[in-house]
Amino acid sequence: MTPVDPTATGDVESVRRARRLHRFIVGIPYYIVLSVILVGVVLVVIDRWRRGTFVCGSALILGAVFRAFLPSGRVGLLQVRSRVFDVVAMGAMGAAVLWLSTSIDSLGTA
């Protein structure tokens, strides 16, 4: 059985739509982590820095979990180096940020 050439059948536009949709779906874990970080940054900007840094640290841990359990073809931009390096790096940074956000005295702020 020979593969069908999309240009021969006139389905070039449908192939382009399918590729765009595939790129979007592959990037969903990255977009989720990015939106959680955005929520953390908004919290920091509105003077809730402890909560904001806690949310940012949680986003890094979430990114490490996504990278650990999703296949390499489905994590989008969360894949930088090898799986082990990515998980350890994001997990360590997330744990450090979480520890800092919970251990520093609030000095009267929330």
N, C-alpha and C positions, 0 to 999 in steps of 0.2 A: 504494500500500500504506500503510495507516494504522498508526501505532505501537500496540503492545498496552499497555493500561493494566494495571499489575500489581495494582491493587486490584480490577479486574473479574475477574481470574482467580484471586485468592486467594493470590498468590505474594508478598505483602508481606514476609513473614519471610525468604524466600530473597533478595529484593532487599536487605534490611538486612544479611544475612550477607555478601552479595557486596560491598557498600559497605565494611563493616568490614574484610574481607579486602583490598580494594583499598587502603584507607588504610594497612594494615600493610605491604603490599608496597611501596608508594611510600616508606615511611619506612625501609626496610632500609638504604640507604646511610648515613643519619643514625645509625641504631642501631649500625652497624659502627664508625663514627667515634667515637661516644660510648663504646662498649665498649673501644676501644683507649685512649681518654683515661682511662677508669676503671682500666685496667691500669697506665698511667703514674702515676696518682695513688696507687695501691696501692704501687707501687715507691718512690715518694717517701716515703710514710708509713712503710715498713719500712726507711728510712734508705738507700735506693739512689737518691739524688736525681739523680745524673748519668744513670743508666739511665732513670729515670722521666721526666726532662725530655726525653731523647732520644725516648722513646716518644710523649710528648705532641706534640713537634714533628713526628714522623712521622705522627701522626694528622691534624695540620693539613694536611700535604702530601697525605695520602690524601684528605681532604675536598676539597682543591683539584682533585685529579685526578678525583674523582667529579663535581664541579660542572662541570669542563671538558668531560667526555666523555659524560655522561648527559643525556638531554633534560630540559628544565625541569620537565616533569610527573612525572619519576621521581626527583627528588633530595630531595623532602620538605623538611625544615627547613634543609637546607644552602642553599636558595635564599633570600637575604635581599634583595639588590639585583639589579643586572644581572649577567649571567654574567661579564663582564670584571672588574667590581669584585670580585665574590666570589672569583674565581680569584686575582686579584692580591693581595687582602687576605689570604686564607688561605695562599697560597704565600709571601708576604713574612713573615708572622708565623711560619709553620712553619720557614722558612729561618733566621730570626733565633733562634728557640728551639733549633734544631739546632746553629747556630753557637755559641751560648752554652754549650750543654751539652757540646760537644766542645772548646771553647777554654779554659774555666776549669779551673785546676789542681785536682786532686781533694783536695789537702792530706791525703793519707793515707786518704781514704775511697774506696769503690768507686763 
